[in-house]
Amino acid sequence: MKKALFAVGALLCVGIIAPKVIGSLVEKKYEDITSRLVEHPSIEITEHSFTSDWFSGQVINKIRFKGVEFDNVDIIVTEQLNFGPLIFSDNEFTLALASSVADVNFEVTNLDESQQQEIAIFTQQLNEKLSISSVVSYGLNYTTHIVLEAIELEQDGNQINSGRIESEFTLSDEKYLEGYINWSGLDFNGSEMNAHVSPLTATFTQEIISGDFYTGNTLAAGDFSMQLSNISAQDSIGNELLNIENLIFIANSEIEQDLMNLHIKYGAERFKGAGQELEKLNLDIALNKLDPQVLIELNDLVMKMQQDPENTESYSQQLTISATKLLANNPELNINDFSLLTPEGTIKSDLQLVVDHTLYDQANPMSIIAALRADAKGVAPLPFFQKMGLEAMINMYVEQGFIMKKEAELSFAAQFAEGQLTVNGQAIAL
């Protein structure tokens, strides 16, 4: 009996004392994040405060985005915190260091009273639709869940219904980022056109290779995929203007022997619009042997250029100089597949391009021509171009030797090396 009472007493002590200790750990975590956000080139934190009681706390950040049109707008994010180790909130039980719920408000300067009132109404409506909640785990990993409920808008006689958006992402060990985005789609009804976007799903898993997530200079490797079932549009009397089915985007990046390889795929099962009916559209691109440190350098320069548009020319020169550093590892560009199926037949092409850095002289930018090595080929059905009224142009290219024609099939094969272009086996003067 005494042991049982002791155990209960110990649990009560932990439940009472631990939140105060955990509150200080969470405060340290938030202060660390804020100090690094200050270094972000696109974000300015104009105000920050963290207050805590025994079991709860509050964080307020006033944020302004740099280099944007609405630079007189402050976004105020207020988080209400509950400290663990046992958290009871909204009829839920959570084992974590802390959980939070955030509200968003806007503060805009140089507005009259009526405009301020409009901002207040918009903010109220937004917070009724928007839910932002976060959890800090025992391992100091950060998970954020965002929901924006369906929104209906009407302007100039046009009705826009945007579906529910839900997203969740987790940053683990400040190195691994994974999550998802789900959007229920959109309907647009106007006087001249109606459009529909079906539900969209996206997932991502990234590992930060270099930089800091909170300062915005990260280089990450991993996967991203997005799928959208359908985009369609009709005119006011129901005639189909556009129909795209099963649109996908997939990106994968990985580090191999200290260099980054990037693989991107676009695709659509069907496309109908602009007088064309196409199927199985594919674009498969690979960029290989990219120096990660040079990519970070280029990213930093682009951010600085956006913040300082008056010195665009200077930054452009720096970008050119930095970009040439990528050539040191003989980067490769491969179009593995560019193809689509037309009613007349298949159009298909590919390209392999490599830069030989030993033939490039930074002091002579034109030497890049001699450094390029490329190999490309493709096939296409002649009736497709005849239908488009391009037969005369095709015949001109056939006569010049740029395109080969065999019955109803067109093809080409091209190579470029040491400044010499060869098309279909014939050397072409440049």
N, C-alpha and C positions, 0 to 999 in steps of 0.2 A: 504493500500500500504506500509506504514511504517512497519507494522507487518510482511508483506511478506518479505520485504528487510532485516528486523532483523533476520527472520528465516533463510534466505539464508546465511546471514553473519555468523550466529551461526554455520550452517552446514559447511561452509568453514573453520571456525576456528577449529572446531573439526577435519575436514579432514586434516588440516595442522599441528595442534599441537599434536593430538592424536598419530600419528606414532612415534614421538620422545619418548613419555611417554611409549607407548607399547614396543618400542625397548628396553628400560631399563628393563621392566618386562620379556621380552623374554630372554634377556641376563642373568638375574638372574636365570631363569628356566634352561637354558643351563649350566650355571656354577654349579648349584646344581646337575644336572645329571652327569656332568663330575667328580665332587668331589666324587660321589658315585661309578662311574665306576672304579675309581682308586682302590677301595676296592675289586673289582672283582678278584678272585684268578686266573683266566685264562687270564686276559687282562692286558696289561701294556700300559698306555697312555704316550708315550715318548714326545709328544709335543701337546700343545693345545693353540688356540688363538680365540678370539671373537672380531671382529671389526664391528662398526656400523656407518652408516650415518643417515640422517634424516628419510628416507623411506625404507632403506635396510640395510643389514648387511651380514657378512660372518663368518662362523665357520669352523675352520680347526682342525682336530684331526688326529694325527699320532698314529696308534695302532699296537701293537705287541702282538701276542698270546704266552703265556708262556707254556712251557712243550710240545711243538710240534716239529716235525722234522724240519720244516722250520722256526726256530726261528731267522733267519737272514733277514726275510721279514717284512717290515713295510707297513701297509695298510694306505694310506692317504685318508681320507674322507673329501671332501670340500663341504660345504652346502652354497648355495646362498639364502639369506633370503629376503623376502618382508614383511613389517610390516603393520598391519591393522590400523583401523578397517575395511576399505574397500580395498580389494586387487584385482588389475587387473593384470593378467599375463597369457600369452599364450591364449589370447582370452577368458579367463574365469574370472568370478567374484566370489570372495569368501568373506564371512563374518567370520573373524577369527582374532586372535591376530597376527598370522604370518603363512606364508607358505614358503616352501623351496624346492629346487631341489639340489640333491647331485651328485657329480662325485667321482669315485674311482680311485686311482692311487696306484702304487706299487713302493717301493724303496727296492732294494735288494743289500746287500753288497757282496763283494768278487766275483764280476762278471767281465769278460773282456768286451771290447767294443761291440763285436758282440752279446754277451748275453744280455747286456743292451739294445741293439737295438731290440732284440727279445721281451724283456719285454715291451718296449715302443709300439711296434706294437700290442702285445696282449692287452695292456691297452686301446689303441685306439679302437680296435675292440670290446672290452668288453663294453666300454662306448657308443658305437654306438648301442649296443643291450640292455644295461641295463638302466632302468629308476627308480630312487628312489625319491619320493616326499613325503613331510610330511606337516601336518597342525597342528598348536597349537590352540586349540579352546579357546573361552572366559573363559571356566572353567579350563584352563591349562591342558586339556586332549590332548593326543598326538596320532595322527593317521598317520601311514606310509603306503604308497602304493608302491609296488615293481613289476616291470615287466621286465622279461628277455625274449626277443624275440627268435624265433626259431633259433637254431644253427646247422650248418652242419659241420661235421668234417670228414676228411679222413686220415687214418693212416695204413700203411702196407697193403694197398689194401682193408681195411675195411671201410665201409661208415656208419657213425653214424649221424642220424638226430634227434635231441632233440627238442620237441615242445615247444611252448610258455609257460612260467611259470608266473602266476600272483598271488600275495598275498597282503592282506591288514590286518592290525591289529590295534586295538585301545586300549590304556591303559588309563582308566578312574579313576580319584581320586587315582591314583597310587595303585589301589587295584583290579580293574576289567580288565581282558584282554580278548578280543574276536576278532575273525577274520576268515580268510579262506585262503586256498591254492588251486589253480587250475593249473594242469599241463596237457598239450595237449598230452603227451605221447612220445614214442620213437620208432624209427625204426633202426634196426641194420642189415646191409647186409654184410656178409663176405664170404670168399671162401668156408668155411665148414658149415656155419650155418646162417640162417636168423631168426631174432626175432622181435616181435612187442609187445609194451606195450601200452595199450589203455589209454585214458584220466583218470586222477586221480583227485578226489575232496576230500578236507578235511576241516572240520570246527572245531572250538574250542571256548569254553567259560569257563573262569577260574576266580575264586576269590582267591586272595592271602590271605592266612590264617596267614602266618608268614613270616618274612624276608623282603628283599628288592629286587624288580625286577632288579634293576641296579647293585646290588652287587652279584647277582647270587646265593643267598642262600634262595630263596623263596620255600615255601611249599604252593601249591595251590589245591583247590578243584573245581571240575567242570566236564565238558564233552569234549571229543575229539572223533571225528569219521572220518573215512577214507574209501573211496570206490574206487575200481579199477575194471573196467568192464572185462578186459581180459589181460592175458599174454600168448603168444604163441611163439613157436619156431619150425622151420623145418630145416632139413638137406639140403645139396646142391641140392638134386634131388626132394625135396618137401615132403619127409616123415615127418610126425608129430612127434616131439620129446617131446613137452610139451604143455599143454593147460589148463589154469586155468581160470574159469569164475566166475565173481561176487565175488571178494575177498574183505572182509570187516574187519575192525578193529575198535572196539568201546571200549572206556575206560571212566569210570565214577568214581569219588571219591567224598566223602562227609564226613562232620564232624557230628558225632552223639555222644552226651554226652562226648564231648571233645576228642573223639577218632576218628581215620580215618578209613573209610571203602573204599576199592578199588575193583571195578568190571571191569573185562576185558573180552571181547569176540572177538574171531577170527572165521572167517567162510569163506567158499567157496561153491558156488553152485555146481561146478563140478571140478574134477581134473583128468587129463589124462597124464600119463607119467610113465617111469620106468616099463612098462608092466602092469600098474594098471589103471582101470577106476572106479573112486569113485564119489559119489554124496553127497550133503548135509553134508559137513564136518563142525563140530562145536567143539569149545573149549570154555567153559564158566567157568571162574575162579573168585573166590571172596576171598579177603584177608580182614579180619575184625579185629577190636579192636587194631589198631596200634597207638602207641603214637606219635603224630606229632612232639613233641620236640626231641624225639629220632631219628626220621627220618631226621630231620634237622642236628642233630649231626653226623649221619652216612654220610650224603651228604657232610658235611664239611670235614670229614676225608678222604673220597674218593678223593675230589678235592686236598687236601694237599698231598695225596699219589701220585697223578698224577704229581704234580709239583716237588716232591722230591723223585724220584724213588730210590735213594741210601738208603733211610730209609724205604723201603717197609715193611720189617719184623716188624719194630716197629709199623708202622701204622696198619698192619694186626692184631697185638695183641690188639691194641686199638679198632679196628673195632669189634673184637670178644667180647671184654668186653662191648662195647656200644650196640651191637646187643642183648646181653642177657637182657638188660633193657626192650626190647619189650615184654619179657615174663611176666612182672609184671601184665599185663592186660588180661592174658589168650587169646592170639591171636588165630584166627581161619583161616584155609585154607580149602576152599571148592572148589572142582572141581564139579560144578553143572551138567555139561554135557560135556562128551568127546565122540562124536559119529560120525559115518559116515555110508553111505549106499553103500554096495558093490553089485555086481551082484548076489552074493550068499545069501545076507541078511544084516541085520543091526548089526554093532558093536557098543556097547554102554556101558559106565562105568561112575561111579561117586565116589567121595571120600570126606569124611568130617574128618578133622584133627584139634584137639584142644590141646593146651599146658596148663597143670595145673601148674601154677607157684609155688604153695605151695609144690610141689614135686620136684622142681628143686633147687639144691644147686650150687651156682656159683663157689664155691671152688672145686666142683667135676663135671666137664663137662659131664661125662658119666651118671649123674643122669637125663639127658634130656630124656633118654630112658624110665625111669619110669614115667616121666611127660607127655609123649605123650598118647593121646587117638585118635584112628582112626577107621573109619568104611568105608569100600569100597565094591563095588560089580560091576559085569559086565556080559555081555552076548555077544556071537559071534557065527557065523555059522561055523561049522566044515569044509564044503567044501572050504571056503576061504583059510584056512591053508593047506588043502590037495592040492589045486592048486599051492601053493607056495612050496610044497615039505616038509612041516613041520609036517606031520602026525605022524611020529615016535616020535618026541619031544613032541607033544601034548599027545600021548598015555602014555609016561613016566610020565608026570605031572598028568594025570588021575590016573595012578596006585599009585602014591605017595599021592593022595588025594588033590592036589593043585587045580585041575580043575574037575568040574563035567560034565559028558556027558550024555545027554538025547536025544537019536536018533541023529539028526544032529545039535543039539544045545549045545554049550559049555557055562558054567557059573562058577562063583566063588562068594563067599561072605567071606570077611575077617574082623576081628576085632582085634584091638590091645589096651590093657589097662593094666596099672601097670606092664609093662614089659612082658606081656604074649600075644603071637600071636595065634589067633584062625582062622583057615581056613576051611570053609564049615563045621563048628561045631566041628572040631577036634583041640585039643591043639597041637601046634607045638613047639618043643624045640628049643631055640635059643642059 
